[in-house]
């Protein structure tokens, strides 16, 4: 006779999107990521296709970052709309790194810039 049990599970996101790790790519190394991120709502959907993230390491603890996406919005009351999202520029600094334990802390201030002409921003 078997026993069936169900436990709660919690999802976690990963870098470079909605969450971010404290790591940096290393001196003069590039990090480039592409993603498709759909968002479904009751009467609307938004897609980032592609969502592009590019980073460059300056030394072992600093990272320059850029991210943007081509957005598509579908709403039953109007034709679909397409355009660029906001530019996201940031600089990450890893301020603490304990390699034996894997524990690290970074600060990552970012600015969001609206693209002029032919862009679609929320």
C-alpha positions in Angstrom: 0.0 0.0 0.0 1.5 3.4 -1.0 1.1 6.8 0.5 0.7 9.9 -1.7 1.8 13.3 -0.3 1.8 16.7 -1.8 4.0 19.6 -0.7 4.0 23.2 -1.6 6.5 24.3 -4.1 7.8 27.9 -4.7 9.1 29.0 -8.1 12.1 31.2 -8.4 13.3 33.3 -11.4 16.8 33.6 -12.6 19.0 36.2 -14.2 19.1 38.3 -16.2 15.4 39.1 -16.0 13.0 40.0 -13.2 15.5 38.7 -10.6 19.3 39.0 -10.8 22.2 37.3 -9.2 25.0 39.2 -7.6 27.6 37.9 -10.0 29.4 39.9 -12.7 30.9 38.5 -15.9 34.5 39.2 -15.0 37.0 41.7 -16.4 36.4 42.5 -20.1 33.9 39.6 -20.5 30.5 40.0 -22.1 27.2 38.6 -21.1 24.5 38.5 -23.7 21.0 37.0 -23.2 17.9 36.7 -25.3 14.4 35.8 -24.0 10.8 35.6 -25.0 8.6 36.8 -22.1 4.8 36.6 -22.5 2.4 38.2 -20.1 -1.2 37.1 -20.2 -4.0 39.1 -18.6 -7.8 38.7 -18.8 -8.4 40.8 -21.9 -4.8 41.7 -23.0 -1.5 40.1 -23.7 2.0 41.6 -23.8 5.0 39.9 -25.3 8.7 40.9 -25.0 10.1 39.3 -28.2 13.0 39.3 -28.0 14.0 40.8 -24.7 17.8 41.5 -25.0 20.2 41.9 -22.1 23.9 42.9 -22.7 26.5 43.4 -20.0 30.2 44.1 -19.9 32.5 43.4 -17.0 34.9 46.1 -15.8 37.3 44.4 -13.4 36.1 41.5 -11.3 33.3 43.3 -9.4 31.8 45.9 -11.8 29.3 45.3 -14.6 27.8 47.8 -17.1 24.3 46.6 -18.3 21.8 47.4 -21.0 18.4 45.8 -21.6 15.5 46.5 -24.0 12.8 44.6 -25.7 10.6 44.7 -28.8 7.1 44.8 -27.3 3.8 43.5 -28.8 0.5 44.3 -27.1 -2.7 42.5 -28.1 -6.1 43.8 -27.0 -9.4 42.6 -28.4 -10.7 46.2 -28.7 -7.9 47.4 -31.1 -5.3 46.2 -33.6 -2.0 44.8 -32.1 0.7 47.4 -31.3 4.4 46.9 -31.7 7.4 48.9 -30.7 10.5 49.3 -28.5 10.3 49.3 -24.7 12.3 51.4 -22.4 16.1 51.3 -22.4 17.4 50.1 -19.1 20.9 51.1 -18.2 22.6 50.1 -15.0 25.9 49.5 -13.2 26.2 46.6 -10.8 28.8 46.6 -8.1 29.5 43.4 -6.1 30.3 44.8 -2.7 30.7 41.5 -0.8 31.8 38.1 -2.0 32.4 35.0 0.2 33.5 32.4 -2.3 33.7 29.4 0.1 30.0 29.8 1.1 28.8 31.2 -2.3 27.2 34.2 -0.5 27.6 37.5 -2.3 25.9 41.0 -2.2 25.6 43.5 -5.0 24.0 46.9 -5.6 22.5 47.5 -9.0 21.1 50.9 -9.6 19.4 51.4 -13.0 17.7 54.1 -15.0 14.9 53.7 -17.5 14.9 55.9 -20.6 11.9 56.3 -22.9 12.8 55.8 -26.6 11.7 58.6 -28.9 9.7 58.0 -32.1 8.2 54.7 -33.0 8.5 53.4 -29.4 5.8 51.9 -27.3 6.2 52.4 -23.6 3.9 51.8 -20.7 
